[in-house]
Amino acid sequence: MILRTSLGAAAPEEGCALLLGEATPEISVRVVWPCCNVWLPGFPGSGHGLEERGDQDSINLSRRSRFALDPMEQIAAQRWSRRKGLQVLGSAHSHPGGQPVPSELDRRWAISEGVMIIDAGAAGLRAWWLHGASGQQPSPLSMVDSSGPLAADAVSSCADRPFLPVQSRKTVLMPPSRHGSD
């Protein structure tokens, strides 16, 4: 799966990508847009007070446990997807050595509603619907791969990383209650 390859290319740091596709009648991820993790210590809001409280987690504030999408890449992905009749559905990132569940920081940074896919390596790959600033807990989504035509375009990102093509199959995401009921 191109998504796992893309996110794994940043290991041991968190990898990140944008997910492009269609949201009707179901959420269909058609393109994975690999992004650079531009998080740096002191990134605004990245510690959410951990440094001041002296929590053990403050020791681990690095790209190995944090990610930030490059705003310029986000704009480029939005423009590209509009030209292709797609939209940015959300993001994906890795949790090296962690679990495929949105962290407290993942939930706090989810300003708007959208898809979040987390790859935790051997612990699995899971998809979630984040409810933005509403405070609701993330809702799990089922991932269903299906063959389908995709744009042949490819994107590359981060000069220090290998070129990574876009995803070559359609992935449909839906609430578990809808999976298999059609």
C-alpha positions in Angstrom: 0.0 0.0 0.0 1.4 3.3 -1.1 0.2 5.0 2.1 2.2 2.8 4.3 5.3 3.1 2.1 4.9 6.9 2.2 4.5 7.2 5.9 7.3 4.6 6.6 9.8 6.6 4.5 10.1 9.1 7.4 10.9 6.4 10.0 11.9 6.6 12.8 10.1 10.0 12.7 6.4 10.4 12.1 5.5 10.5 8.4 2.5 12.4 7.2 0.3 12.8 4.1 -2.9 14.4 2.9 -5.8 12.2 1.7 -7.6 13.4 -1.4 -10.8 12.1 -2.9 -14.5 12.3 -2.9 -16.9 12.6 0.1 -20.2 11.5 -1.6 -22.0 9.2 -1.3 -19.2 7.6 0.8 -15.7 8.8 1.6 -13.4 7.6 -1.2 -9.7 8.2 -0.8 -8.3 8.3 -4.3 -4.9 10.0 -3.9 -2.3 10.0 -1.1 -0.3 13.2 -1.2 3.0 12.6 0.8 4.0 15.6 2.9 7.1 16.7 4.8 6.9 16.6 8.6 7.9 20.2 9.4 7.4 20.0 13.2 10.1 21.6 15.2 10.6 21.9 19.0 8.7 25.0 20.1 6.1 24.7 17.3 3.1 26.7 18.5 0.7 24.5 20.5 2.7 21.4 20.0 3.4 20.6 23.6 0.1 21.9 25.0 1.7 22.8 28.3 3.7 19.6 28.7 6.9 21.5 28.9 5.6 23.7 31.7 4.1 20.9 33.7 7.2 18.8 33.5 5.4 15.7 32.3 7.4 12.7 31.2 6.0 13.2 27.7 7.9 16.5 27.4 11.1 14.5 27.0 9.7 12.9 23.9 8.7 16.1 22.0 10.3 15.4 18.7 9.4 14.4 15.1 9.4 10.8 16.5 6.2 11.6 18.4 4.8 14.8 16.6 4.0 15.9 13.1 3.0 19.1 11.4 2.0 19.4 7.7 3.8 22.0 5.7 1.2 24.8 5.0 2.6 25.3 1.5 2.1 21.6 0.7 -1.5 21.8 2.0 -2.2 24.7 -0.3 -0.6 22.9 -3.3 -2.7 19.8 -2.5 -5.9 21.8 -2.3 -5.2 23.5 -5.6 -4.3 20.3 -7.4 -7.3 18.4 -6.0 -9.7 21.1 -7.1 -8.3 21.0 -10.6 -8.9 17.2 -10.6 -12.5 17.5 -9.1 -11.4 16.1 -5.8 -11.1 17.5 -2.3 -8.8 17.2 0.7 -10.6 14.7 3.0 -8.1 14.7 5.8 -4.7 13.4 6.7 -2.7 10.4 7.5 0.4 10.0 9.8 2.4 7.3 11.5 2.8 6.5 15.1 6.1 4.7 15.1 6.1 2.2 18.0 2.7 3.4 19.1 -1.0 2.5 18.5 -3.2 3.4 15.5 -5.4 5.6 17.7 -5.6 9.4 17.6 -3.6 10.8 20.4 -4.8 13.7 22.6 -2.8 16.1 20.5 -4.1 14.6 17.3 -7.7 15.3 18.6 -6.8 18.8 19.8 -5.3 19.8 16.4 -8.3 18.6 14.5 -9.8 22.0 13.9 -12.3 20.8 11.3 -14.0 17.5 10.7 -12.2 15.0 8.5 -10.6 11.6 8.0 -7.4 10.6 9.9 -5.6 7.4 9.1 -2.9 6.3 11.5 -0.3 3.7 10.6 1.3 2.2 13.7 3.4 -0.4 11.8 3.0 -3.8 13.4 0.2 -2.5 15.6 -1.9 -1.9 12.5 -3.5 0.8 10.2 -6.8 2.4 11.3 -9.1 5.1 9.9 -11.0 7.6 12.0 -13.5 10.4 11.5 -12.4 13.3 13.7 -15.2 15.7 14.7 -13.1 18.9 14.7 -13.4 21.3 17.6 -16.7 19.7 18.8 -15.0 17.7 21.5 -16.6 14.4 20.4 -14.4 11.3 20.5 -13.1 10.1 17.1 -15.4 7.6 15.3 -13.7 4.5 13.8 -14.1 4.0 10.0 -13.8 0.7 8.1 -11.4 0.6 5.2 -12.5 -1.2 2.1 -10.0 -1.5 -0.8 -11.5 -1.7 -4.2 -10.0 -1.6 -7.7 -10.8 1.6 -9.5 -9.4 4.0 -12.0 -7.2 6.7 -10.5 -5.5 9.8 -11.9 -2.1 8.7 -13.2 -0.5 11.8 -11.7 2.2 11.5 -9.1 3.6 13.8 -6.6 6.9 14.0 -4.7 7.7 15.8 -1.6 10.7 16.5 0.6 13.9 16.8 -1.3 15.7 14.5 1.1 13.3 11.6 0.6 12.7 9.2 -2.3 10.0 10.0 -4.8 6.7 8.3 -3.8 3.8 7.8 -6.3 0.2 8.5 -5.4 -2.0 5.6 -4.2 -3.0 3.3 -7.1 -6.3 2.0 -5.7 -9.4 3.5 -4.4 -10.0 3.1 -0.6 -13.6 3.5 0.6 -14.1 4.6 4.3 -17.3 4.1 6.1 -18.6 3.7 9.6 -18.4 0.0 10.7 -22.2 -0.2 11.0 -22.5 0.4 7.2 -19.7 -2.1 6.2 -21.2 -5.2 4.8 -24.8 -4.0 5.0 -25.1 -3.1 1.3 
